[in-house]
Amino acid sequence: MTITRRLLSVTGVAAAGVAAVVLGATPASAGISSYYADTVAASGYLSQAGTMRFDTNGDNFNACDNWSDGAGVIGYWKVGSTGTVHSLYNGGGFGTCRTSDQDLAESATVYIKVCISDNGDVKESTCSSWEKGYADGVP
């Protein structure tokens, strides 16, 4: 009888441990880790020639040049739909990203957008739409 009770007790503890691990997952751990906006094909530039990425882990904005077209990439970001628009220019060439590390509230709603910029001339026709994301990664 004592052995049966001990086995049931050990089994109960193990089951509780497994449940704690499964149920203890936070919403952020199941959330989206990155949001993306890509340039569109226009004015002689290819689709996805530039990308603006927001990484929820670390609150990093990244303006990335994905194509060897001689032009740079300018990314924009703001917190809230009416927030101040910030820009992040990357003129480093094909395969490079420029990063801006921010510290946002977990409740922040973030908007990102990207365009091609050729010698300071932003090619508006290549701009993505504003893409919406969440600092905690949970929509």
Disulfide bonds with the S-S distance in Angstrom:
Cys64-Cys97 2.01
Cys115-Cys127 1.91
